[in-house]
């Protein structure tokens, strides 16, 4: 359902935010490998942004459909 999609997108967004916080913490530490985390965040950010945009579009279309009927 649309609610499940929205919940999943919110969970994914929160997870990415947690990964960004983890990266910030690791950047302050010495001798800690962060390259793989940086690559993951860069890779995931575009996908999360598209998911958020698509979820918003789905909600808008659903609302238009409800108003029509």
Long-range contacts (C-beta under 8 A, 24 or more apart in sequence): 2-58, 2-59, 2-62, 5-55, 5-58, 6-55, 6-59, 9-48, 9-51, 9-52, 9-55, 12-48, 12-51, 13-48, 13-52, 16-41, 16-44, 16-45, 16-48, 19-44
